[in-house]
């Protein structure tokens, strides 16, 4: 299916602008028209266009000068030149200046639309190639054990469908990697994969990010902006941390899921979109529904097929494979010779709790390789880089009721994570997979004075939240 395009048409003839813009709009594209090169340059620099179509012969600055200015000022939008006075020298010069194509007027509607389609295909292929080069080795789901084998079987089963999927899992488990894998193994793999972290975007900006806006619709809206849903047309949109989306936006998202169309801020008509929606969260959506923080009707539309991604502590058999993979990545990125991990070092890593999951393991592997001595990572290196857990035997053989021993273990884990995060409360909560308020409650139950730990004199640990 032809991708919808946002086009800029530059020509000094009003009739040409009217006929071309009408032809493109009838074909489902959007067209902005301009009758001079100077204004076209301003538009191309301030707004996003998929393609510029420009006449060559115009009063004042001509189309070839416009092409030259676009390239010299770093505007990457592809340009197709048009002329009713075409000759071979003109076409050659346009090509040397970077024109994608050169069309001779009069141009049939069929040839015009085919040119746009080819330009968009080429642009998409170049974008995909760049992404593949950037992602090489960075976006693989690495596993070897039975726990992930069962999980990946579910991924394979549901990937080829249009079913909406909710990926559940702690922070750092790799939910975006799963979403990307679902997209790449679906019939939409040739389309875009667009992501938005709902927790990372301020509430006042999330509507514009999702649905886009028109020029002048609010202060600072210097040009038209296509939202994530339009960017993901004929592909997949991944909404991470959906549980943190503000309630007013949940209502608007629900309408998009029901109607299959978005309306830009300041727009006067809805825009149809064909998008598969995958969401993820580390929170319990059913609990949020009960607390009135998540719409029940939206829950039923996004929670069609839940995928529970296990934390690293429940798939310890994958740790040796992950360590090998991350170590190879680090060496390639830094141009280092291979740095092996001793069996004792790997066993120590398998024994760690990994509250930050796979993301934490990746960072620790790099840290260990920087600390390595004698060309290898050994047990001493691991002890240097990681807080040591309580002696398991002392916990098992200690005295007192089971509840007291469990509380003692929890206290040690929280204290170790606090130390690892330099007593930064928010980061500690994230590392433990807890809400910040939950960490405060748990610390109070266990007799840990978080305020005193952060402000103890002379230790330099008074860190900001």
N, C-alpha and C positions, 0 to 999 in steps of 0.2 A: 504494500500500500504506500502511495506517495506521502512523504512526510510533509506536514504543514510548514510553510516557510513564512518568515517575516522579511519583506523585500523593500529595498529603497530604489525608486525609479527616478532617474535624473534626465530631463529633456526640456528644451526651451519651448517646445510646441505643446500648447494646452490640449489639443486634440489627441496627440500621441499619449500624453500622460493619462487622459481620461480613458482611452480605449485599452491601454495596457493594464491599468489598475483594475478596470472592470473585468478583463479576461482573467486576471490572477484571482480576484475575489470570487468569481464564479467557480474557479477551480479549488476553492477552499483556502487560499493563501491570504495573507494580509499585506497590504501595499501602502507605503508612504511615498508621496510624490513631491518632487522638488524641481524648480525650473532654472537653477543656476549652481555652478560648481562650488562656490564659496559656502553657500548654505548647506549643500550636500556634505561637505567636509565636516561642518559642525555637527550635523545629525549623525554621521557615521562615527564620530568620536564620542558622542554623548549617549547614543542608544545602541542596542544590540540588533543587528540585522544578519540574516543568514546569507544574503546575496545583494550586491549592488549592480543594477543595470543602468548604464550611462551612455547617452549619446556622445559622439565625438565632437561634432561641430556645434558649438554654442557661442553666443556673444560673450565677450570678456574671456575668462579662463575656460579653455576647452576641456573635453573629457579626458584626453591623455594627460593634461596637467593635473587634473583631479586624481587620476590613477597614480601619478607620480607622488603627489602629496599624501595620498592614503598610505602608500608603501613606506615613504620616508618617515611618517609620523606613527608608524607601528600599528596601523589598523589592519587586522588580519582578515577581515571580511573579504571573501572572494569577489572579483569584479568581472562582469561580462560587458564588453563594449558593443555599441550599435552605431551604424552609420549608413546614411543614404548616399554618401559620396565616397564609398570605400574604394581603396586601391591597395595593392600588395604591400607597398612601403608602410602604409598606415597600419595594416594588420601585423606586419613584422614588428614595428615599433611597440604596438600595444602588447604583443606577446613578450617582448624583451622587458617591458616595464612590469610584467607580472599579471596581465589579464588572463583570466581562465579561458575565455572564448571570445570570438569576434563574429558578430552577426551583421549581415547586410540587410538594410531595409529595402522594401517592406518585408516584415517577418510574419509568417503564418502563426496563428495561435498554437497549433500543434507543435511546431518547431520551438516556439518560445517555452512552452511547458516542458518539453523534452529536455531543453537546455537547463532549465531550473532543476528538474529531477536529477539529471546527471551531476550537476554541481553539488546538490545536497548529498548524493551518494558518495561522491569523492570526498567531501568534507567529513562525512561520517566515518568513512574508512580511515582517513588520516587521523581523526580523533581516536578511533579504536586502536590504531597502531601505537599512538602515543601512550594511551592508557595501558596497553599490553606491555610496552617496554617498561613503564613505570611500575607495573604490578608484578613483573616477572619474579616469581619466588616469594612475593610478599603477601599474597592473598590465597594461599593454599590452606585447606583444612588438613592438618597432619594428625594421623592417628594410626594405631596398630592393634589396639585391644578390642575386646568383645563389646564393651560398653558403647564405644563410638561406632562400632560396626552396626549395632542395632539402630543407633540414632541415624546414621547415614542411610540405612535402608528405608527409613521413614522419609528422609529428604528425597531420595530417588523416587519414591512412590508418589509423592505429592507435587514434585517439581513440574511435571508435564501438564498439570491441570491449571485452571484459572482460579482455583480455590484461594480464598484469602487466608493467610497464615499468620499466626501470632507466635513469635519465638520468645520463649521464656528462659531466663537464665541470669546468673549473677553478673555483676560488672566484670569485664575482662575475659569472659568466656569465649568471645568470638561470634557474637550474634550477627554482626554485619557480614562476616565471612559466610555464614550460613545463608543469609539473604542473597548475597551475591551468587553463591552456588546455585540456589533455587532459580535465580534469573538466568544464569548461564546454561542451565539444563532444561530450560523451558522453551516453548515455541517463540517467545519474545526475545530470545538471546541476541538477535541482530538489532534490537531496539535499545534505547538508552536505559541505564540503571542510575537512578537519581536518589540521593539520600538526604534526610533531614533529621537532625537530633532535636527533638522537641524540647528537651531540657536545656539546650544550649542557646536557644533563640529567645530574646526578651519577648514577653507577652504582647507588647505593642507592635512588634515587627513580624510576628509569626504568620499573620494573615497575608501580608505582602509576600513573604517568603513562599508560602504555599500556593497562593492564587494569583499573585502578581498585582501590578498597578499600572494605571495610565499616567501619562505625563501631567504634572500639576495637580494630581489628586490629593496630595498633602505636601507640607513643607519639606523640601529636599528631594521631591520626585522630579528630577530633571528630565527624565525620559521614560518611555514605556519599559516596564520590567516584566518578563515572563516568569510566572511562579513555577515552583517545582513540579506541579501537576502537568502544566503545559510542556515543560522541559522533558517530562517522562512519557509524553504521548507515544503510544504504540510500544511502550516498554514497561518498566517496573519502577515503582516508587517505594522506598524503604523508609518508614517513619519509626526511628529509634526512640526509645523512652516515651512511648505513647501515653503512659500513665501520668506523665508530667504535663500533658497538654492542658491549657486553661479551659474551663468549662464552656465559655462562649465560643471558643474555636471548635470544641467538640461538636457543637450543634451545626456549625458550618461544614465541618468535615463529613458529618452524617449526610447532609444534603448532597454533597458531591458524590458520595458512595451510592446514594439512592438514585440520583438523576444522571450521573455520568457527565456532568458539566460544571465548569467553574465560572465565577464572575470576578474579574479583576476589580480592585478598589478603584473607584472612579469610572468604571466601565458602564456602558449602557445596554449591553447584551451578554448573555451567557456564551461560553465557548465550550464546545464538546471536546471531551478528552477520553481516550481509550487507554486505561492504565490498570495494571495489576497492582494491588496494594498488599504489601507485607509490613507488619508492624512487629515491634519488639519491646520488651520491658523487663526490668529486674524486680518490679513490684508485683504484688498480688492484685490483679484487676478486679477479681470478685470481691475482695475486701474493700477496695476503693469504691465499687458500686454500692456496697452496703453502707459506706460512710457518706455517700452522696457526692463523692469527688470524681466519679466517672459515670457517664451516662449509660444506663442499662441498655438502651436501644443501640448505641454505638458499640457496646461490648458484644452484643449478639452478632453484629456485622463484621467485626474484626477478629473475633475469637472463634472462627469456623473450624480451623485445624490447628490446635496448639502443638508446638514442638518444644519439648523441655530439654535444653542443652545442659548436660551435666557439668558441674564444676570440676576443676582439675583434681581436687582431692578424691573424687569418685572415679577418676580414670588415670590413676597413678601408673598403670602399665604403659601409658603413652609417653611418659616423661622422658625415657631414654631416647625415643625417636624424635621428640620435640627438641631436646637438647642438641642432638646431632644436627637437626635442620637449622635451628637458630645459630649454632656455632658456624655452620657453613655460610649462612647469610652474612654474619658479622665479618667473617674473613674476606668474603667477596667484596663487601662494601668498603672495607678498609685496605684492601690489597695485602692482607696478611697471609703468611703460611698457615696451614692447618694447625690448630691448637687442640690436642686431644684432652678428653676428660677421663680421669682414672675411674675404674669401676666403683671405688669407695666414694668418690665425689658424686657420681650419679646416684648411688644408693642414698647418700645424704640428701640430695635434692628430692628424691622420691619420698623421703620421710617428712619433708617440710609441709606445713599446712596450706600454703599458697592462697591466702585470703584474696590476693589480687588476680588469681587464676592465670591463664595462659599469658596475658599481657605482662603480669609481674615476672613470670618465668623468662620471657623474652628479654626483659630489662636486666634481670639477674645474670643471665648467661653472658650478656655483653659486659657487665661489671666484672664477672669472674675472669673473663678473658683478658681484661685490662690489668687485673691483679695477679694473673698467672706468673709463676716463676718456673725456671728450668724448662720452659716450653710446654708446660702442661697445667691443667687445672686439677689439683688434688684435694684431699679432704681438708687440709689446713686452709686452702684458699676458700673453700665453702664456709668453713667456720669463721673466717675473717669477714665474709660478705653478708652472712645471714645471721639473724638472732637465733640462738640455740633453744630448742624446745625443752620443756621440762623432761627430766629423766622419767621414762615411761614406767620403770620398775618402782620408782619412789611413789608415783601416783597410785600404782596398783597395790602396793603393799602398805601404803600409809594407813593411819588409823582414822576412825570416825565414819559417820554415815556416808553413803554414796553421794547424796546431794552436796555435802560439804566438799568432798573430793572433786566433784564436777565443777563447783563454784571456784575452787582453788585453781583448777586447770584453766577455766575461763578467764580468771583474773590474770594469770601469767600470759595468756595469749594476747589479751588487750594491752597489757603493759609492754609486751614485746613489740606489738604493732605501733603503739604510741612512740616508742623509741625509734623504730624504723622510719616513721614519718616525721621525726624531729618534733614530736608533740604537737603537730598540727591536727586539730580536732576533726575538721572536715575531711582531710585526706585519710585519717585513721578510720573514720566511719565508712568511707568509700572502700578502703582496703579490706575491711571486715564484712562488706556487703550489708551494712546497716544504715538506716536512716540516722541522721545526726541526733535527733531527739531520742531515738532508741538507744544510741550509744551512751548518752547522758544518763538515761534511766538505768541501763545495765551497770554502768560504772558506780552509780549511787548504791545499787543493790549489793555490789561487790566491795563497797568501802573504798573505792578509788576516787580521790579528790582531783578531778581533772583541772580545776582552776589552780590549785596549788602546784600541780606538776608543771603547768605552763609558765608559772611565775616564780618558781623557786629561785631565790636570789643567788647570784654568782655562777649560775650554770649556763647562762646565755640562751635559755630555751624559751624565752618569752616571744613566741612566734605568732603572727597574725592568723586570724581565722580564714 
